[in-house]
Amino acid sequence: MSNSMKTVVFIISLIAYFIYLSISSAFINITEATGSIAYVTLAIFISSAVGILVMLYAQASVKYWYSSRQLKNSTVHVKLPIGKFRLTDRLLVYFIPALAIIIPVAQTRSFSAITWPLVLFLALIIIIVEVLFYVNSKTMMAYITNKGIIIRGIDLRLEIPIPSNYHNPSGYFPFNRIITFLDLNDKLLVEHSHDLGSIILKSDSDTLKQIKAVLIANGIKQKKF
């Protein structure tokens, strides 16, 4: 995905997050006026967790729409799943709730600022994110088309408007943006100019031969070891 499209995705997700924040703030204010400190703390944690999910799903929705739009105008030669997300794909997502622990420790310069509610909050976020990434990874598909490669699915990886190292990033990769490909027997490693990460296509030998034929026919050179 190009940096300009990443910027659009990021801005839309921020707008969705701030809309949610304005709604949840009203709920928290009511809780502060009527509930105990424990209820207020719980409300803040739940609101923060939902806010992260709102941002991720807002981005995923825009990326899915963008890929679907490109797919609608293309002829599909090969369709195949792209496998699971890597652990490194989720680190940026974990960094946001981890700030709830990092900031108090940095301010007080003491680990005593880490409380059990904060630890439980971070653990809950990790569990939720792991489950969602596992489930949604099954929706990620690669489409080899007459115009390029399209990666589509419910992609919860956090997009920011800078080059990233995600493998199989969502989006549309026209052939003029594909630099080369490497045949690794059981998979093809496709390098492109949109991002730092590569497109990795795994399948049986016959399917990979078909993909190679499409790439070569569109002027993509095979990289040698």
N, C-alpha and C positions, 0 to 999 in steps of 0.2 A: 504494500500500500504506500502511495506517495506521501511525502511529508505534508502536502497541502490537504490531502484527504484525512490524514491523521489529525491535523489541526481542527478540521471540521468536526471529527468524531469527538475530540477532546472538549471542544467548546460546547457541543450539544450535551455531553455528559455532565459538564459543570453546571449548565443551565438546569438540567434535571435535578442535580444534587441540591442546588440552592432553592429550587421550588420545594423540594422535599424538606429542606432545612427550615424553611419558613413555616411549613405546616407542622413539623414535629416540634418546633420551638413553642408554638402555641400550646401543644399538648403537654410539654414539659413544664411550662409556666403554670398550667392548671394543677399539675401534680405537685409542684413546689408549694402551691397555696393550700392544698388539701391533704397531702400525704406526708409521711415521715421521711427522714433522711434516707432510709434504706430503699423506700419506694422511688424516691427521686433519683438515687444512684442507679437503680435498676432501669428506670425509664431512660436515663441518659445512655447507659450501655446498650440497651436494645435499640434506641434511636440511632446511635452511632453505627451499630452493626447493619441495620437496615439501610442507612445512608450509603455505606460502602457497596452494598448489593445493588442499590438504585443506580449508582454510578457505573458499576460493571455491566449491568444489564442494559443500561442506556447505550453504552458503547457497543455492546454485542448486537443490539437491535439495529443500530445504524450500519454497522459492518455487514450484517446479514442482508439488510436492504440493498446496500451498495453492490455486494456480490451477486445478489439475485437479479438486480437490474442488468448487470453485465451478462449474466448467464442467459437471460431471456433473449438477448440479441445474438447469441452464439449457437453454433452447432457442436454438440458434445461428441467427441470421438471415444473417450475413455473416462470412466468414473470409478474412483477408488477411495476407500477410507485412508486417513493419514495417521491414525494411531493416537496414542495418548499424549497429553501435554507433559513437558518435562518439569521437574521440581523448580528449576531456575525460572520457568515461565510464571511462577506464582510468587516469587520473592518480592516483587514490587508491590503486589497486592497485600502481602503480609506487613510490609514496611509501614503502611498507613496506620493500622491499629496498634502496631508496635510503638508508635510515637506516644501513645498513652502511658507507656512505661519509660521510654527514653527521655521524654521532656521532664517529668518530675525528678528523675535521677540526675539529669544534667543541671536542673535548677538548684537542687539541694546538695548535689555532689555526695549523695549517700544512697546506698541501696535500700535503706530503711523506707524510702519513699515508695517502694514496690509493695503494694498491698495484695491480699488474696483476691479481692474483687477484680483488680486489674489483671492478675494472672489468669483467673477464670474467664474473664472477658476475652483475652487474647487466645486462650485455648479453645473457647467456643467458636471464635472467628475462624481459626485454623481448621477445625473439624467441619464447619459449614462449607468453607471454601474448598476443602479437599473433596467432599462429597459432590459439590456442584461441578467442580472441574472434571471429576471422574465421569459423572453422568453426561455432561455436555460434550466431553471429548468424543463420545460415540456419534455425535451429529456432524463432526468435522469431515468434510469430503473434498477431494481434489478432482477438478474437472479439466480434462485436456480437451481444448476446443479448437476450432478453426482459427481463432484469433489470439489464443494464448492460454495461460493456465489460470483457473479461478479456484480459490480456496474459500469454501463457504461452510458455515455452521454457527452454533451458538458459542462464540469465542469470547470467554471472560477475561482473557489476558488484557491487562491494563495498557492502553495506548496513550503515549504522550508524544508530542510533535517533535521528536528527535529520532535518529536512526536507532533501531532496536536489534537485538540478537535473537529474536524469536524464530524458531524453525517453523515452516509451514504457516506463515502469517496470513490472516484473512485478507482477501482482496483480489484484485484483478491484475495479472501480470502479462501484458501483451508481449508478443514475441520480440518486439524491438527493445524490450526492457530485460530480456533474458540474455545473459552473457554467454554461458556455456553450460555443459552438463558432464557429469562424470559417472561412468558405469561401474558400480561396485558389486556386480553379479546379482545380488538379491535386492538391490535398490538402485535408484538413480538419484544423484545429488545435483540439483539444478540451482545454478547461481544466477542471481538477478541484481539489478542496480537500484531497486527500491529500498532495500534494507540490508543489514549485515547478516541476518540469518538466511539459511538456504531453504529451498523446497526439497523435501525428502519424499520420494515416491517408492513405496515398497509394494511388491506384488509378485505374481508368478512370472516365469521367464517369458511366456507368450505375451502377456499384457505389457511387460516392460519393453519387449521388442516393438510392440505396436506404438508405445509412447515414443520410443527412440525414433521410429520412422517419421512420426509427426513432427518431432523437434528438428530432425535433419532436413525434412522437406521444407521447413520454414526458416532455413538458414542458420540454425543453431549448431555450433561446432561442438564436437565431442572432445572433452579434455582428456589428455593422456596422463598416466601416472608419472 
